[in-house]
Amino acid sequence: MLEFWSNWYETVVSVEVLAAIIVFVVVGTGIIMLAEGRRR
């Protein structure tokens, strides 16, 4: 049971990290697009 809990916890952490990276990339892209749009 302890091993299952550890694996589940690691999976949740990796999913959260992946989600954070995706959000960061999307937000960064949006900021860059806004900056590019304001330059023109």
KEDO-868096 format. One record per residue (C-alpha): x, y, z. Coordinates in steps of 0.02 Angstrom, whole numbers, plus 32768, in hexadecimal, padded with zeros to 4 digits. Layout:
REM residues N
XYZ ...
//
This chain:
REM residues 40
800080008000 808E80768029 80DC805A7F7E 8037807C7F27 8024811F7F89 80D581547F5C 80BA81307EA2 8012818A7EA4 806082217EFA 80EF82277E7C 8072821D7DED 800B82AD7E35 80A883177E4D 80E482F77D9A 803783227D57 803683C47DBA 80E383F07D7B 80AD83CC7CC8 801184377CDE 807984C57D28 80F184BF7C95 806184C27C17 800F85567C70 80B785B07C78 80D585977BBD 802485CF7B8F 802F866B7BFC 80DD86937BBA 80A286807B07 800D86F07B29 807C87777B75 80F4876E7AE1 8063877B7A66 801E88127AC4 80C988657AC5 80DE88447A0A 802F888879E8 805389287A49 80F7894679EB 809D89527943 
//
